[in-house]
Amino acid sequence: MTSTGSNREFSRRHLLGIAGMSAEEIGFLLDLSDGYVDLNREADKKQSLLHGRTLINLFFENSTRTRTSFELAGKRLGADVINMSVGSSSIKKGETLIDTAMTLNAMHPDVLVVRHSDSGAVNLLAEKVNCAVINAGDGSHEHPTQALLDALTIRRRRGKLQGLTVALCGDVRHSRVARSNMYLLDAMGARVRIIAPPTLLPTAAERFGVEIFHDMRAGLEGCDIVMMLRLQTERMQGSYVPSTREYFHFWGLDAEKLACAKPDALVMHPGPMNRGIEIDSELADDLTRSVILDQVELGVAVRMACLDALAAHNGAG
C-alpha cells in the first residue's frame, strides 16, 4: 500500500486537535487507516512513503503506549525516527519551550510528535517550527489520534458511528481523550453521554452538546459503546473522589452495571487501566465484550494514516 497521493480531503499542515475538523476530514483519515490495518497484519510491514524523512517524538510526559505506537508508525513508513528523552534534556536546565522549538527547527525535522502536560503547548510549538506537528496529548486539552483510533475501533466493529449511543465514563474533567472523542463523535453523528461524579465533570459540560448523568446505571441504559476513562490522579489537586473503593462501587464498570447497556455493548478504555478502580479485571479481559486490545492494535494504523496525510500536505509522496 502507498499513499493515496491526494490530500484533497485533508489539507491541514498539522494535526493539533479534532475540534474544527469536518466529518469528511475525519472520514478520510479513518478510511486511510483501514488500509494500514491490513498492511500491519502482513509479514512485510515496511513502506517507503517517508523514506529520507525525519520524525521526532518529543514527549514531555511519559507514555510508553503512544510513543511506541508513533515510533512503529514512522518506521513502518520508512522514516528515520528519533525519541527525545526530555527528562534528561536541557529543558530541565531552564530552556524554554520556544528555545526547544528553535533548536529542533535548526535540525530540519519533517514531523514533530509532541506530548506536553500544559494545554496549548503543542499549538505554541506548531507556530514556531517549519515542519508538521502532531499533538500526542496536551494537558487536559486534546488527544486527537486517540479519538481517531477509538472511532476506527468502533466503526470496524459496528460498521458505522452515526446513530450510535456512546457513554464516556469517569474522569471526564481531566481527560483530553474525552474531549477529543466528544468533538469527533458529535461531528460523525453519534449520540454522546458523559457519566461522572459532579466533581469530575468539565466546567460547563453542557456546551459539548452531550447528555450528562451522575448515575452509571441510568447513564448506561441503551448504550452501544461504554468507554471508561482513566482516573487521572496526577492532575488532581485536592479531593475529587472519596476513595478508590467507593469510586469503583459507584462509577467503576462491572458486569452488573454493564447489564444496563445493550446486550452487545462494547467496552473500551484508552489505557493504561487501573483495574479494580475504573473497570473490573474480568470484564477488561473478556474478549466477547472488551475491544481494548483492538484499540492498541489500531493505534499504529491510525498514526500511520496521520503521518501519510500530513506527508502529502508537506511535500512527501
C-alpha positions as CSV (number, residue, x, y, z in Angstrom):
1,M,0.0,0.0,0.0
2,T,1.2,3.5,-0.7
3,S,-0.2,6.9,0.0
4,T,-3.3,8.0,-1.9
5,G,-1.2,10.7,-3.5
6,S,-4.1,13.1,-2.9
7,N,-4.7,15.2,0.2
8,R,-7.8,17.0,-1.1
9,E,-9.8,15.7,1.8
10,F,-7.1,16.6,4.4
11,S,-5.4,19.9,3.7
12,R,-4.2,20.6,7.2
13,R,-0.5,21.2,7.8
14,H,-0.7,20.0,11.4
15,L,-2.9,17.6,13.5
16,L,-3.4,19.6,16.7
17,G,-6.9,18.6,17.7
18,I,-10.3,17.2,16.5
19,A,-12.1,20.5,17.3
20,G,-13.0,22.2,14.0
21,M,-12.4,19.1,11.8
22,S,-15.1,18.2,9.4
23,A,-16.8,14.8,9.1
24,E,-15.2,14.5,5.7
25,E,-11.7,15.0,7.1
26,I,-12.3,12.5,9.9
27,G,-13.8,10.0,7.5
28,F,-10.8,10.4,5.1
29,L,-8.3,9.6,8.0
30,L,-10.4,6.6,9.1
31,D,-10.6,5.2,5.5
32,L,-6.9,5.7,5.1
33,S,-6.3,3.9,8.5
34,D,-8.3,0.9,7.4
35,G,-5.8,0.2,4.7
36,Y,-2.9,0.4,7.1
37,V,-4.6,-2.1,9.5
38,D,-4.4,-4.7,6.7
39,L,-0.7,-3.8,6.0
40,N,0.2,-4.2,9.6
41,R,-1.1,-7.8,9.6
42,E,1.1,-8.8,6.7
43,A,4.6,-10.3,7.1
44,D,6.3,-7.4,5.3
45,K,5.0,-4.2,7.0
46,K,7.6,-1.8,5.6
47,Q,6.7,1.1,3.2
48,S,8.9,3.8,1.7
49,L,6.5,6.7,1.8
50,L,8.6,8.6,4.4
51,H,12.0,7.4,3.2
52,G,14.5,10.1,3.9
53,R,12.2,11.9,6.2
54,T,12.8,12.5,9.9
55,L,10.2,12.1,12.7
56,I,11.0,13.3,16.2
57,N,9.0,12.1,19.2
58,L,9.2,14.9,21.7
59,F,7.5,13.7,24.9
60,F,7.5,15.9,28.0
61,E,5.2,13.4,29.7
62,N,5.8,9.6,29.9
63,S,3.7,7.4,27.6
64,T,5.1,4.1,26.6
65,R,2.0,3.2,24.5
66,T,1.5,6.3,22.5
67,R,5.2,6.9,21.9
68,T,5.9,3.3,20.9
69,S,2.9,3.5,18.6
70,F,4.2,6.6,16.8
71,E,7.7,5.1,16.6
72,L,6.3,1.9,14.9
73,A,4.2,4.0,12.6
74,G,7.1,6.1,11.5
75,K,9.4,3.2,11.0
76,R,6.9,1.2,9.0
77,L,6.5,4.1,6.7
78,G,10.3,4.3,6.2
79,A,11.1,7.4,8.3
80,D,14.1,8.0,10.5
81,V,12.6,8.1,14.0
82,I,14.2,9.9,17.0
83,N,12.9,9.6,20.5
84,M,13.9,12.6,22.6
85,S,14.2,12.0,26.3
86,V,13.1,15.3,27.7
87,G,13.7,14.3,31.3
88,S,17.4,14.4,30.7
89,S,17.5,17.3,28.2
90,S,18.2,21.0,28.5
91,I,14.5,21.7,29.2
92,K,15.2,20.6,32.8
93,K,18.1,23.1,32.9
94,G,15.8,26.0,32.2
95,E,15.4,26.0,28.4
96,T,12.0,27.4,27.4
97,L,9.6,25.7,25.0
98,I,10.4,28.4,22.4
99,D,14.1,27.6,22.7
100,T,13.4,24.0,22.2
101,A,11.3,24.8,19.1
102,M,14.1,26.9,17.6
103,T,16.7,24.2,18.4
104,L,14.6,21.4,16.8
105,N,13.8,23.7,13.8
106,A,17.5,24.0,13.1
107,M,17.7,20.2,12.7
108,H,15.1,20.3,9.9
109,P,12.8,17.5,11.0
110,D,9.8,16.7,8.8
111,V,7.3,15.7,11.6
112,L,7.3,16.5,15.2
113,V,5.1,14.4,17.5
114,V,4.6,16.3,20.8
115,R,3.2,15.3,24.2
116,H,3.1,18.0,26.9
117,S,1.5,18.5,30.3
118,D,0.3,22.0,29.5
119,S,-2.8,22.6,27.4
120,G,-1.9,24.7,24.4
121,A,1.8,24.0,24.5
122,V,1.7,21.9,21.3
123,N,-0.2,24.6,19.4
124,L,2.5,27.1,20.5
125,L,5.3,24.8,19.2
126,A,3.5,24.4,15.9
127,E,3.6,28.2,15.4
128,K,7.4,28.2,15.8
129,V,8.6,25.3,13.6
130,N,8.6,24.8,9.9
131,C,7.6,21.1,10.0
132,A,4.3,19.2,10.5
133,V,3.3,18.8,14.2
134,I,1.1,16.1,15.6
135,N,-0.5,16.6,19.1
136,A,0.1,13.4,21.1
137,G,-1.8,14.8,24.0
138,D,-1.5,18.3,25.7
139,G,-2.7,18.7,29.3
140,S,-6.5,18.3,29.6
141,H,-7.0,19.8,26.1
142,E,-6.9,17.2,23.3
143,H,-5.5,13.8,22.1
144,P,-6.7,13.6,18.5
145,T,-5.0,10.3,17.4
146,Q,-6.6,8.5,20.4
147,A,-10.1,9.7,19.4
148,L,-9.4,8.6,15.8
149,L,-8.3,5.1,16.9
150,D,-11.3,4.9,19.2
151,A,-13.6,5.8,16.3
152,L,-11.9,3.3,14.0
153,T,-12.3,0.6,16.6
154,I,-16.0,1.3,16.9
155,R,-16.5,1.6,13.1
156,R,-14.8,-1.7,12.3
157,R,-16.9,-3.5,14.9
158,R,-20.2,-1.7,14.3
159,G,-19.9,-0.6,10.7
160,K,-20.7,3.0,11.5
161,L,-20.6,5.8,14.0
162,Q,-23.7,7.7,13.1
163,G,-26.7,6.9,15.3
164,L,-24.7,5.0,18.0
165,T,-25.0,5.9,21.7
166,V,-21.6,6.2,23.3
167,A,-21.0,6.7,27.0
168,L,-17.8,8.3,28.3
169,C,-17.5,7.4,31.9
170,G,-15.3,8.5,34.8
171,D,-12.8,11.3,35.0
172,V,-14.1,13.5,32.1
173,R,-12.8,16.7,33.8
174,H,-9.1,15.9,33.3
175,S,-9.4,13.8,30.2
176,R,-8.1,15.0,26.8
177,V,-9.2,11.7,25.4
178,A,-12.8,12.5,26.4
179,R,-12.6,16.0,24.8
180,S,-11.3,14.7,21.5
181,N,-13.9,11.9,21.5
182,M,-16.8,14.3,22.2
183,Y,-15.7,16.5,19.3
184,L,-15.3,13.5,16.9
185,L,-18.4,11.6,17.9
186,D,-20.5,14.7,17.6
187,A,-19.1,15.5,14.1
188,M,-19.8,11.9,13.0
189,G,-23.4,11.9,14.2
190,A,-23.2,9.8,17.3
191,R,-25.1,10.5,20.5
192,V,-22.8,11.1,23.4
193,R,-23.4,10.7,27.1
194,I,-20.9,11.5,29.9
195,I,-21.3,9.7,33.2
196,A,-19.3,11.1,36.1
197,P,-19.5,12.3,39.7
198,P,-20.1,16.1,39.8
199,T,-16.5,16.7,40.8
200,L,-15.2,15.1,37.7
201,L,-17.3,16.9,35.1
202,P,-15.7,19.5,33.0
203,T,-16.7,23.2,33.6
204,A,-19.8,24.0,31.5
205,A,-20.0,20.4,30.3
206,E,-23.3,21.1,28.6
207,R,-21.6,23.2,26.0
208,F,-20.3,20.0,24.4
209,G,-23.8,19.1,23.4
210,V,-23.8,15.8,25.5
211,E,-26.2,14.2,27.9
212,I,-25.0,14.3,31.5
213,F,-25.5,11.6,34.0
214,H,-24.2,11.0,37.6
215,D,-25.6,7.6,37.9
216,M,-23.9,4.8,36.0
217,R,-26.9,2.5,35.6
218,A,-29.2,5.3,34.3
219,G,-26.5,6.6,32.0
220,L,-25.6,3.2,30.5
221,E,-29.3,2.4,29.6
222,G,-29.4,1.5,25.9
223,C,-25.7,2.4,25.2
224,D,-23.9,0.8,22.3
225,I,-20.4,1.7,23.5
226,V,-19.1,2.1,27.0
227,M,-15.8,4.0,27.1
228,M,-14.1,4.0,30.5
229,L,-11.6,6.8,31.3
230,R,-8.5,6.7,33.5
231,L,-8.7,8.3,36.9
232,Q,-6.0,11.0,36.4
233,T,-4.8,11.4,40.0
234,E,-1.7,13.2,38.8
235,R,-3.8,16.1,37.5
236,M,-5.9,16.4,40.7
237,Q,-5.2,19.0,43.3
238,G,-7.5,18.3,46.2
239,S,-10.0,15.6,46.8
240,Y,-12.1,14.8,43.7
241,V,-13.2,11.3,44.9
242,P,-13.8,10.0,48.4
243,S,-11.8,6.8,48.0
244,T,-10.9,4.4,45.1
245,R,-13.0,1.7,46.7
246,E,-16.1,4.0,46.8
247,Y,-15.3,5.3,43.3
248,F,-15.4,1.7,41.9
249,H,-18.6,1.0,43.7
250,F,-20.4,3.9,42.1
251,W,-18.6,4.6,38.8
252,G,-16.4,1.6,38.1
253,L,-17.6,-0.8,35.4
254,D,-18.5,-4.3,36.3
255,A,-20.8,-6.9,34.8
256,E,-23.8,-5.8,36.9
257,K,-23.6,-2.1,35.7
258,L,-22.8,-3.2,32.1
259,A,-26.0,-5.2,32.0
260,C,-27.9,-1.8,31.9
261,A,-26.4,-1.2,28.4
262,K,-27.3,-3.0,25.2
263,P,-26.6,-6.8,25.3
264,D,-23.9,-6.4,22.7
265,A,-22.4,-3.2,24.0
266,L,-18.6,-2.9,23.5
267,V,-16.3,-1.9,26.4
268,M,-13.4,0.4,25.7
269,H,-10.5,2.1,27.7
270,P,-7.7,4.3,26.3
271,G,-5.2,2.8,28.8
272,P,-3.4,2.4,31.0
273,M,-6.1,0.9,33.1
274,N,-6.5,1.0,36.8
275,R,-8.0,-2.5,37.3
276,G,-10.5,-2.7,40.1
277,I,-10.9,1.1,40.2
278,E,-12.2,2.1,36.7
279,I,-13.0,-1.4,35.4
280,D,-13.4,-4.9,36.7
281,S,-10.4,-7.0,35.6
282,E,-12.5,-9.9,34.4
283,L,-14.6,-7.6,32.2
284,A,-11.5,-5.9,30.8
285,D,-10.2,-9.3,29.7
286,D,-13.5,-10.6,28.3
287,L,-12.8,-10.6,24.6
288,T,-16.6,-11.0,23.8
289,R,-17.2,-7.5,25.2
290,S,-13.8,-5.7,25.5
291,V,-12.1,-4.2,22.5
292,I,-9.2,-2.7,24.5
293,L,-6.6,-4.8,22.6
294,D,-8.2,-3.7,19.3
295,Q,-7.6,-0.1,20.3
296,V,-3.9,-0.8,20.9
297,E,-3.5,-2.6,17.5
298,L,-5.5,0.1,15.5
299,G,-3.5,2.9,17.1
300,V,-0.5,2.1,14.9
301,A,-2.6,2.1,11.7
302,V,-4.2,5.4,12.7
303,R,-0.9,7.1,13.3
304,M,0.5,5.8,10.0
305,A,-2.6,7.3,8.3
306,C,-2.0,10.6,10.0
307,L,1.7,10.7,9.0
308,D,0.6,9.8,5.5
309,A,-2.0,12.6,5.3
310,L,0.4,15.2,6.7
311,A,3.3,14.0,4.5
312,A,1.1,14.5,1.4
313,H,0.4,18.1,2.5
314,N,4.1,18.7,3.5
315,G,5.6,17.6,0.2
316,A,6.3,13.8,0.6
317,G,4.8,11.0,-1.5
